[in-house]
Amino acid sequence: MVGIRRGVVGKPSYSLFALARNALSYHEQWREAWRSPEPKKHYKVIIVGGGGHGLATAYYLARVHGIRDIAVLEKGWIGGGNTGRNTTIIRSGYLWDESIALYEHALKLWETMSQELNFNVMFSQRGVINLSHSVHEMREMRRRYEAVRLNGVDIEMLSPAEIKKMVPIINIDPNIRYPVMGGILQRRAGTARHDAVAWGYARGADDMGVDIIQNCEVTGFRRKADGSIEGVETNRGFIGADKVGCVPAGHSAVLAEMAGFKLPIQARPLQAMVSEPIKPCIDTVVMSNAVHFYISQSDKGELVLGAGTDSYNSYAQRGSFNIAEHLMAATVELYPITSRLRMLRSWGGIVDTCPDASPILSKTPVPGLYFNCGWGTGGFKATPGSGHVFADLIANDQPNAIAAPFALDRFRTGYLVDEHGAAGVAH
């Protein structure tokens, strides 16, 4: 068949030759990127949630652990949830050792992902700058800078002049409402194309025999007499499984309640927007925790603007107007050239946040049921690392050293991984 691909099972791959060959047929004979099978009656593993984390989990279960009897169940379409609604920032500069280990593991996987998946995820290591606007914040940033360095991860302190040199459009006037007093820079950080990440992992998982089943909503869980998981109830009937991994992002608490337990999670709207396209003017990502604001520029020239979460709990995929107004005010003040730009569109996602602003990668009170959730505003950057360690947890029924600190048990012991300072802005 023309245009089929080569994954680990030996299918032909995307290549310059395949592109030229398909041009002869006006690109009408490319095969679908992944199959659309009917669900089987039973699988060894079911992954609930067809976003980046869920697809990455399925991919690494098949690729690393050799488990290929897997179904990924997605109630909508692949990548149609938070994966397609975030603003794609990737970095590993957190505060605590446990967080740095997890996000640095993910960043290293990002660096080889396009080659691994034979699919260009457009990973751009353009660097990420975190701004400081007060003496207190500068001290906090110095603390984070030293913590990151002690873990052997790249990071730099920047003066206002150095920031201005990297970002000429920024306003560093000391008399503005949010004066730029300095910042930290991670040069290996950057952005990727969110859709490409979902599609790449879907292709890779499908190549290894994983069934990706869209428009299949989980409506409940069925348990055996001993309390362990037996399978899931869906709008397409019951599907049995030896193990079930749940990666439903903002709806994690809803699924946990279906299974008979509660998660310490709150779901809130998070919104972002993009401007009309303009000529290249910023070639890095700039964030501000104090203002709850960040900015980058897409390949099409749009300025991508993001804010913090709304202050109320909701499952609505839209934010409130006061958040957008605050975002616009900060944008115009810090980047005066944006004052006459028009906004093209805005959107929202649902973020699930734990009390310590760190994720949950854990077994649950139901044997054979596992949850990966609570990523808050930082889920996209962790996608490959999350899938890699969650697959390991499901395969071995115990967390590895990277995942162990993020078990549910930490909310009982009090050993929290408090990342509110390093994860306090939409990113």
LOTI-234684 format. One record per residue: x, y, z of N, C-alpha, C in turn. Coordinates in pm, whole numbers, plus 50000, padded with zeros to 5 digits. Each point is the difference from the previous one (the first is absolute). Layout:
XYZXYZXYZ/...
***
This chain:
500854988050000499155012050000500885012550000/499645009749924500815012149989499925008150128/501145004650050500035009550110499894994050137/500024986650014499954994750136501355001850065/500064998050129501135004750079500794988550062/501135002950053500784990050070500095003550147/499434992050085500185001050143500934988950043/499884995950127500894989550050499664986449942/498834998749935499634987149943500354999249851/500695009949945500554998749867499185005749888/499065009050028499235006049892500805011649938/499785002949871500685011549937499735013050075/500965009049997499925012150082499765012449915/499685011150069499995012949934501435003449960/500165005149879501335003449952499855009549882/501125005749957499995008649882499584992149876/500454987549994499644991649886498494997249998/499424997050118498574997450007499205012549964/500505011750040499335012549968499985002349848/501144997749936500085001749855499134989849927/500004987750047499214989549937498515003050007/499555004950116498575002950016499585012649927/500965008449964499665011949921499444996049864/500434988449950499524995349870498504997050002/499474996750120498574997250013499275011450069/500625011849997499415012050064499734997750149/500834991950063499944997250143498644994550043/499384992249912498694994350031500084985450046/501214994350003500114985950035500774997650129/500205010550078500594997850132499014991950084/500504990550074499124992350086499695008150125/498954996150072499665006750125501144998450099/500175010150084501134999950094499864988850103/498794996450036499784988750089498644993849969/499834987550040498784992649972498845005150087/498794996449963498825002850081499264986950025/500564991350085499424986750019498785000150092/499234989449990498944997750098500634994350126/499505003650117500614994950124499824984950014/501034993450051499904985850032499304998450135/499694987650034499304997650126500935001250120/501304998149978500945000150112501395004349953/500685007650084501385004149975500834997550125/501294998949979500884998950115500045013250077/500065011149926500025013450061499065009149923/499225007850073499205010749941500535013250053/500225009549911500365013750038498795008849973/499515006850102498865008949987500525014249978/499795005549882500475013449967500964999749884/499595005849886500814999949880500715013149975/500475006450106500855011849985501464995949993/500895009850011501434997149991500484990150104/499595001850127500474991350107499494985749982/498724998649963499454986749981500634992749883/500185006949889500614993949883501474996750025/500705008850072501404997150034500094987850090/499064998650093499994988350088499844987349919/499054999949907499784988349916501234997149915/500605010549945501194998249915501134993450079/500285005150121501134994650076499694986450060/498734997150028499654986350042500364990249889/499705003649877500314991249887501485000249965/500595011849997501385001649954501014994850101/499805003150128500994996850103499684986850069/498724997650027499624988450081499424988549919/499835001849870499534989249915498554996250018/499225008750065498564997550018499275006949886/499424992149911499375005849881498504997749993/499484992050091498554997750006499385011350081/499925011749937499625012450068498925007149920/499075006250071499025009049937500105013750065/500045010449918499905013850048498575004749971/499265003250104498615004349985499905015150014/499495006649899499855014649999498545003649973/499425007950089498575003049986499715009349882/501005007549956499855008749884500924995549889/500895009249956500994996649899501395001750059/500954993249940501385000150050500545014350006/500505003750118500595013350017498995011350008/498704996850019498995010550001499765006250135/500674995150103499865005650135501095010050029/500624998750118501035009550039501234999649910/500274988549938501164999249911499905010149887/498805001949947499825009549891499655014050045/499965002450133499575013050051501085007250080/501174994150011501065006450079500865008749909/500995006250059500875009049922501444995149994/500224987350026501164992149956501355003650062/500035006250116501305003550058500624987950068/501314998449981500744988550052501225005150077/500174995450122501175003750081500134990250115/501115000750072500204991250116500495007550122/499955013349997500545008150109499055001650117/499784989350073499135000550118500835001650128/499354999350115500695002850126500504987450070/499124990250017500364988450081500664989249915/500894992450065500754989649930499074990349928/498904996450065499074990349942499405005249870/499635012749999499415006049879501055001449890/501185004550037501065001749900500324986749934/500054989250078500304986849944498934996049899/498745002450031498904996149912500015008349871/500105013250013499925008549881501284999549918/501144997850062501234998549923499994986849923/499444989750061499834987349929499155002149875/498935007850016499145003149885500755008249895/500765010150044500715008649905501004992149917/500674990450061500954991849924499284991549896/498804995450033499224992549903499505009149887/499675012550034499605009649896501105001649896/501245000050046501135003149911500204989449892/499484988050020500164989449899498654995049949/498905006850033498674994949970499734999049851/500355010249923499714999749857500674988249932/501254997050039500704988549943499384987050050/499644999650127499404987950059498704996449930/499155010249973498684997549945499955000649847/501125003949938500005002449855498875009549963/499905010750079498945009849979500475013350059/499995010449921500525012950044499035006750097/500375000450129499145006450099500345014950015/500905004949916500375014249996500515005050135/500824991850064500595004150128501045010749974/499795011750057500875011649978500615004350133/501294997850017500685003850124500405014749993/499005008450007500215014549987500275006750134/499944992450109500245005550132498765005550067/499974999350133498905005550078500585009150108/499495012450006500415009850101498885001850101/500324999350127499065003550108500395013550057/499075009549996500285013550049499795001350150/500725009250058499805003850141499645014850005/499025003350087499505013850007500145006450137/500674993250094500175005650134501234994150065/500455006250109501164994850073499704986150054/498794998450055499624986950052500044989349891/499505003349881499984990349892501414997049950/500885009950002501394997649962500654990050095/499695001250130500574990650097499454985949976/498724999149970499404986949971500634994049876/500255008349899500614995049877501434995650022/500725007150084501364995850033499974986250067/499014997850087499874987150066499724989049896/499105002749908499684990149897501214997749908/500685010749967501204999049916501044990750063/500245001650129500984991750068499524985550009/498694998050023499454986450007500164992749867/499735007049891500124993949868501464996749970/500905009150033501434997649977500514988150080/499544998750124500434988850084499584986649941/498965000149916499564987849934500664997949865/500975008549968500754998349877499265004049874/498975008450014499195004349886500395014249963/499975003249871500425013149952499035010950042/500525011350046499195011750035500945011850018/499525012149970500815012150010499195011150066/500685008650076499385012250052500245011249898/498975008449980500105011049904499725013450068/500715010249957499725013750043498955006149907/499395011450038499065006549908500625003249865/501255004249999500655003449873500174987649912/500334988750062500164987649923498664995249945/498945001950078498664996549953499615008849881/500295012950011499685009449892500754996449873/501234995250014500794996149883499384987949931/499474990650078499374988149943498605002849948/499305009350067498615003149965499885015149980/500375005149884500025014649978498655006750019/498904993049983498685006550009499535001950144/500724994550099499545001050139500305013850057/499155004750089500165012950067500654997850136/501225005050018500694998350129500085013150078/499115009449970499925012550076499724996550147/500835004850095499804996450142498765006350062/499335009049930498845006850057498664993949959/500014989349924498724994049961499444991750116/498774995649985499334992850109500714987150037/500524992949898500734987650023501435001549948/500875007050073501375002349951500774986949988/500774998649893500814988049979501315001650077/500184991950105501195001150084501054989249968/499644990649916500914989249964499204987849961/500684988749992499304987849964500944988249991/499434988449967500794988049978499704994849860/500984993549941499894995049862500434985549994/499194991749937500414986449966500034999149848/501204999149945500175000449854499494987249932/500044988650067499544987549939498484999149996/499325008750071498544999950002499465005649869/498684999449983499435005449877498564996349981/499634996749876498624996849966499984988249902/498824994449980499784989649900498605001849944/499684992549895498675000549940499104989850068/498965004850072499204990950082499314989249919/499405003649887499314989949918500984989349951/501195004449960500994990549948500414990050106/500055004250125500364990950108498964988950013/498725003850001498934990050009500024990949878/500145005749881499994991949878501214990749994/501155005150041501224991749997499894988050092/499535002350122499854988750093498894990549953/498925005549942498924991549950500524991049888/500745005749906500594992049891500914989250054/500875004150093500964990450054499334988650074/498995003350080499294989650074499234990949905/499355005949901499254992249902500914990549923/501195004449966500964991649930500314987250078/499915000750132500334988450084498764992250042/498875003049936498814992050024499045005450103/500265011750056499095005950098498725004549929/498844996850057498725004549946499655013950054/499855009749913499605013650039498535001649963/499165001150102498554999849980499445013550039/499615007849901499445013350023498494999250017/499445010950055498565000750025499534988350087/500824996850100499694989050092500145005350143/498895004150058500015006350133499854989550110/500875000850099499904991250117498935005550093/499054991350035498885004250086500024993250136/500934990850022500094993450129501074989349999/500254994550119500984989350014499314987650058/500444988449957499494987450056501124993350078/499654995350121501004993850087499644985550028/501034992050023499814985950032499584998550146/499724987850040499564997350138501075003850102/501284998949961501075003750094500305014950000/499245008049924500185014549997500915005149890/500704991249931500935004449895499245003549874/500685006949911499365004949877499674988449905/498845000549939499614990149901499905006049860/499725013049994499905006749871499235013050012/499615005649885499325012949999498684999049924/499005007250049498755001649929500145012249908/499564998749876500115011049905498695001649923/499915010849923498825001949916499984990249882/501054991649991500044989749897500044986150062/499574999150126499934987250067501134997850098/499954988950072501034996650097501254994949929/501185004550049501284995449949500834995250118/500384987550001500774994550109501485003349990/500704999750114501435002950002500634994550127/501254995849988500764996050119500405012250083/500345010949928500415012450067499405011849925/499725010850074499465012249940500805011950050/500515008049908500705012350034499175012049957/499715008950091499155011649972500845012649985/499865006649885500735012349971499015010149941/498975003950076498925008349944500115014950027/501185004650046500245014450024498935006050091/499295010249951499085007550085498844992150057/499724988249945498894991950049500474988450088/501205001050055500544989250082499144997350123/499565010650067499204998150121498674993349969/499465002749881498734993949959500174984949986/501084995649934500244985849982500344993250132/500745006950086500324994150130498734997550081/499065009349994498734998150071499244988149944/500074998049868499374988149941500604987250057/501305000550031500694988250052499854998350149/499385009850068499714998650141500965006550096/500835009349953500895007350091500145014349953/500575008450085500145014149968501485003749982/500215009849913501345005449978500075014350052/501155004250058500165013750049500305009649885/499005002049914500225007549876498885010149981/500375011749949499025010149958500185002549851/498895001349928500025002649856499595014549975/500815007149924499735014249972500265003149853/499345010249948500275004249862501365007149990/500644998349887501265006849969499905004849857/500245012849978499795005449866501255006049939/499985000949868501095005949923499415006249875/500825007249927499545006549877501185002749909/499705002749874501055003449903499615012649926/501035007449958499795012449925499994997149850/499715010349924500194999249856501484997949971/500364994049886501424997649969500745013149975/501225000650051500885011449974501394994649967/500895008649956501364995849970500704995250127/501024991549988500704994850118500525011250088/499664999250129500455010550093500474994350134/499734987150025500454993850125500304985449970/501244995950026500414986449963500264991250122/499395003550112500094991950121498635000250068/499904993550115498785000250081500305008150125/499115009350034500195008250120498794998250091/500274996650125498954997450098500145009450118/498875002350068500015008150122499034993850099/500534994450109499154994150103499185010450074/500615011550028499315010350078498795005449924/500135001649869498935005449919499054989149951/500444987350010499254988749944499795002249849/501135000549931499965003749858501244994649931/499864996149875501174996549920499725002749854/501095000449921499885003549859501044992349920/499614995749880500934994449902499435003049863/500734996449895499515002349864500004987149922/498884997249934499864987549925500725001049866/500114988549934500654999749868499245008349897/498705001850022499195008049907500075014950030/500675003850109500155014150035499035004850107/499094991550044499055004150104500715001050135/499655010150078500485000650137499074991450085/500594990350071499244990950085500065005250142/498855003050058499925006050132499244990750094/500534998050118499344991450097499885006750134/499004995950077499725005850131500024989350108/499665003950121499864990550110498604994150000/499774990750093498694993550008498965009750057/498754997349967498905007450062499914996350148/499335008250077499974998150146498844991450046/499274994149907498874991550039500134986349934/499404990050061500024986549945498934998749892/500374993449890499064998549890500554989949899/499094993849926500404991349889499745006949865/499805013150002499765007449877501335002549928/500004998449870501205002249920500045014449950/499805009250090500095014349973500315007050132/500635011749991500365007350120499155012450018/500245007150109499235012050030500675012449941/499205010449979500505011949931501035007850081/499884999750133500955007950079501424994649987/500154986749980501334994249980500585005049867/499175000049896500465005049869500375014850007/499225007750074500285014350013501335002350071/500244992450107501275001250072501174996049910/499814989549922501044995449908500345010849898/498975006449942500245010349900500735012050059/499635003850123500655011550065501484997350022/500334987850046501414996650023500764999249869/499364994849897500654998849869500395013749945/499065009350003500255013349944501065007350079/500014998250132500995007050082501414994549978/500144986849998501324994149985500484999949855/499064999749905500354999749858499175010449927/500405012750006499185010949946499644998549852/500824992949922499704998749856498724992149975/499504993150103498784991949982498725008150014/500105012850032498805007850036498995001349885/500454998749877499085001649886499704986749931/500454989150061499734986949941498574995650026/499464992449907498684994050019500194985550044/499134995650089500004986050040499144992049901/500554988949953499274991749904499014990750067/500434993450107499134990350066500514997350141/499114995050082500364995850135499354986550027/500504992950097499454986950033500354996750144/499444989250048500274995850136500134984950010/500654995550105500104985850032499644998050145/499984987550043499674996750138501254994250065/500525006750102501194995050068499624993950134/500604988850030499774993050127501225002350089/499795006350114501115004450083499924993950139/501134994850047500124994550135500365011150099/499824997550130500335010350099501445004649998/500934991449957501425003849996500475003649859/499075001149905500335003749861500954990149934/499964987550045500784989349938499064988849959/500404991749906499094989949945499834987850089/499074991449960499804986950060500344989449897/500944991350034500364988349918499964988250095/498884992750002499804991550116499074988349976/500224989550081498994989750018498855006250079/498884993150004498835005250069499474989550098/498975003550078499414989950089499404988149926/499815001149869499464989049919501174992749934/500294987650038501114992749937499824999149848/501085003049928499964999549855499545012949934/499685010350081499585013049947501045010550038/500475007549903501085009750019499555013649948/500505010650066499635013549958501245008449973/499925007849892501025009849961499255013149980/500155009450092499175012149996500625010950088/499285011050015500425010750090501155008449948/500185000549868501145007349944499795015250000/498795004550028499775014350004500305006749868/500785010850006500325007549879501254995049930/500634989550052501294995749945500014986449937/498864995149952499944986449950500704997749868/499905009549907500544997649866501504997350003/500735007950077501454998650003500444986350051/499144993750079500364987050059499594988349913/499355002349886499354989449924500844987349983/501205000749942500754987549981500464993750131/500445008350094500444994750129498874993850078/498845006549997498824994750067499624986449944/499904999249866499644987349938501014989150029/501295003650001501074990350021499934993950140/499885008550103500004994750137498664993850036/498905005049942498694994150028499914986149937/500564998349882500044986849938500784990250087/501095004850058500804991750089499204996050124/499235009450054499174997150117498964989349967/499325001549886498964990349963500614986349973/501134999749930500614987249964500504992450122/500575007250098500644993450114499215000850129/498875007149997499145001550118500725006650117/501025007649970500675008050102500765011449933/500075011650065500645011649937501514998950000/500645005849898501465000850002500425012150084/501295002750004500525010550087499485013849962/499755002249870499515013149956498555002050040/499184989749986498565001250026499644998750148/500834993350080499654996850138499585012150084/500665011749989499595011450084498605005349969/499394995849888498735005749957498834990450021/500174990850095498934990550033498925006950084/498814994249997498895005450080500325000150149/500854991050042500304998550142500615012650060/500575008749916500645012150056499015009250069/498744999449961499005008550064499614994650138/500364987650029499804994450133501215002450088/501214998349944501235001650078500395014650020/499515008849911500395014150007501265003349925/500594989949930501225002749924499615005349863/499595012649997499555006249877501175005349918/499765002249872501005005849909499455013649959/500205009950084499335013049984500665008249891/499335000849884500555007349886499165012249964/499275005650095499195011749967500855011749951/501195001550055500845011249958500554998349860/500394987649965500594997549868498974996649895/498764997350040498964996149905498785009050013/500225012450038498885008850032499495008149883/500284996049880499505007249882499674989949892/499095003549915499644990849891501184997749908/500484987949992501154997049915500084985249974/
***
